[in-house]
């Protein structure tokens, strides 16, 4: 049995590390739900005068997604991946102008809007004068995220086109002329063909020049990435890191440190909310009658629990690679936190005997009909709840990894998952550890109730990371969940009687009512003294500025606030060093703060940045957890004249 499980595990790990690269190749070479075509048009003197263009020709790349598909605009807004086209003649880059996108609801962020390209969309490549000899080929690379309402497909397409010579139709006669005119006026530097403006996105919908791609990080640490659309530009920053030896600049180091970071996550204080769920891995098989049965069930449960951890990290890598979301950012969505709270609350009720859940069952009697599925789903749930957790090494690993191609993200996150799953794999390989557990008895029933109480404590934690405006809706949702659970349990097992069917239908209706009441939009609470780009830029060079990135969903941030960043200590440091203290709250979406965070080379928090008065363009960055002594040393370093 152990050899079979070990073989399955090795196959799964090989799939985890090899599958991402295969997917990346498929994105490039398999058929995509997108058609492209090239054409060339002339730009008359009248058109040049009207649009401020200098080029006499323009090559138009027409994007035509299949029905039901769309791409994000070059200025997408939010956290969407922008459409980017880079083109060149030989080694000479060509200016590219992009039309404005059409606003549409963001399917990944209910209530938010994004800019998208739906239907036929032209991208404009400004060409130089026609050569006297043979026309050279335009080499281009198109990077897009193709999406439907329920899935996304990243693609990178290499293109080549030889512009024909001769007379060409004038751009003013084409239906897309207004889009070209608006794009040229929105980005006059690109319209003039200036090489230093080529990297800046152009959009008729905004005068801001958002970043279009995440640059590769050099050895020694991540390079500051361009900010999100409309959130300001921080390309002039050159961040320094308090512990540069922990920064990542290559895949091998990222995989090693990621595996170590995943292992350490099992012992971080921020995983305490899921300790009751992880207890199921230790207690698996405890009620079996003989030692051999206990060892077998212990091995099987821990193996599939570890498999659930690995599966979650693979799913997470696909989501982060496709959407560009940051680590733990799903907890910015109150609806997700509410849903998890209701699920954990239902789990606790099942342990108190109110009703029985069909899949995720934490009881220790091992009477479930699907023990493997139960262990797998429990591992998935425990890892999901630990997602916002951060620890040593993880900040530098994620800061570099989440700016890389999808296959790199998948490989590194698979390594993090393998590290986190390591203790459970060890218990699966050495099931003799089950002998250390006491023999079954009445104590297991009492332990179930204790775990139920711990799950209720987890609900309190999840509610604490919700915005204040969501607290009452969360209580309403939990009340309806309790009513639904009691009604379902009263109906008994199966659907054999009309009474049982009626009661279970009523239970589902109660749950639906609770979800509707809990997820209703509520007015956003006004944040006191938030970080703003304007206030930071006004203070830079005049005083030393400290920006603390935090969020209610970040348990490590709360640890820092209770240990290092206490009000008394911050007040003392402010008086001694003449600091300006700012807090960037990422509990909910904050584009300005997220833009600065990305510019500092980070996609996870906690992060604290110190902008010295004498070197405001070179902030000193502290990642993850740090001590008061390290903060004091960093402030001395930054305020030294």
Secondary structure, DSSP 8 states (H G I E B T S, - for coil): -HHHHHHHHHHHHHHHHHHHHHHHHHHHHS--SEEEEEEEEE--HHHHHHHT---SEEEEEEEEE-TT-EEE-TT--TT----EEEEEETTEEE-EEE---EEEE-TTSTT-EEEEE-SEEEEEEEE----SSS--EEEEEEEEEEE-SS-EEEEEEEEEEE---S---BGGGSTTHHHHHHHHHH-HHHHTT-GGGTTS---TT-S-----S-----TTS-------TTS---TT---EETTGGG---SHHHHHHHHHHHHHHHTTSGGGGGGHHHHHHHHHTTTT-SSHHHHHHHHHHHHHHHHHHHHHHHHHHHHHHHHH---TTGGGG-HHHHHHHHHHHHHHHHHHTTS---SS----TT---S-HHHHHHHHHHHHHHHTTT---TTHHHHHHHHTTS-HHHHHHHHHHHHHHHHHHHHHHHH-GGGGGGS---STHHHHHHHHHHHHHHHHHHHHHHTS-GGGHHHHHHHHHHHHHHHHHHHHH-SSS-SHHHHHHHHHHHHHHHHHHHHHHS-------SSB--HHHHHHHTTTSEEEEEEE-TT-HHHHHHHHHTS-HHHHHHHHHHHTEEEEEEE-SS--HHHHHHHHHTT-SSS-EEEEE-SS-TTS-EEEES---HHHHHHHHHHHH--
